[in-house]
Amino acid sequence: MDVELVRLDRDHPGFRDEAYRARRNAIAQLALRHRIGSPVTDVEYVPGEHAVWRTVLDHLRPLHERYACAAYRDAFPRVGLDAPEVPSFEAVNQRLSAVSGFRLEPVGGLVSAATFMQHLERRVFLATQYMRHESAPLYTPEPDVVHELVGHAPLLLDPGFAEVNRLFGAATRAVLEAGGDPERIEALIRTYWYTLEFGVARGPTGLEVYGAGLLSSFGELGRFEASADLRPFDLDAIAKEPFDPTDYQRVLFVAPSVDEALAGLVARLSPLSR
């Protein structure tokens, strides 16, 4: 009998669904057997999971047209995400590795932020393969395959965003090698959170989003402009601002442009990564 790898909180949509829990456990078992650098074993998604994928994309498309930054909109079809079924990691990896060298590598569930970020230096993006519960297709309490593919994969194709991801990994490794000062690690995690996860910038016609957490969330992408406290982009302030991963973000930092956000991150991270 397989060991139960997945633990769901009591308020999780799938907590009382034994079939869903077994499904999550089976997908986690695949990830546990995977070795980084090896071909990824495809998850054979079932019709209900493909239906959730289509529902999410149908709701996100108009919001992407309104808010997604140009680099994201350009990369989305090139990664192969505009499809009626959940793309496999291997299919996406073939496209990513040919352009930026990045690969999605499966994990069974959440890993620590420091572990996740260390792998970025080797252009390895640790990602989950399970699908959110079909009873709540527009909500997930933790990163799932929709968040990984729709949120992160397109911008891993873009050279500028790929390099910033790599620099986050290099900076994390350097801090850990120097003794792993918790405050410096936390500053890097917060910087990643408020930029590559929840980054917003000014664009020619209004606000543009480049953060994966916003780009993959129908609820949050549709409300952030009216509901969040939109503050000027300031990497020193970002490094000190705590966040709650379980709720909509109350504070977001708006860069003058996406290019300026990336340039600021390169200038901040490059000296740390030596």
Secondary structure, 3 states (H helix, E strand, C coil): CCCCCCCCCCCCCCCCCHHHHHHHHHHHHHHHHCCCCCCCCCCCCCHHHHHHHHHHHHHHHHHHHHHECHHHHHHHHHHCCCCCCCCCHHHHHHHHHHHCCCEEEECCCCCCHHHHHHHHCCCEEEECCCCCCCCCCCCCCCCCHHHHHHHHHHHHCCHHHHHHHHHHHHHHHHHHHCCCCHHHHHHHHHHHHHHHHCCEEEECCEEEECCHHHHCCHHHHCCHHHHCEEEECCHHHHHHCCCCCCCCCCEEEEECCHHHHHHHHHHHHHHHCC
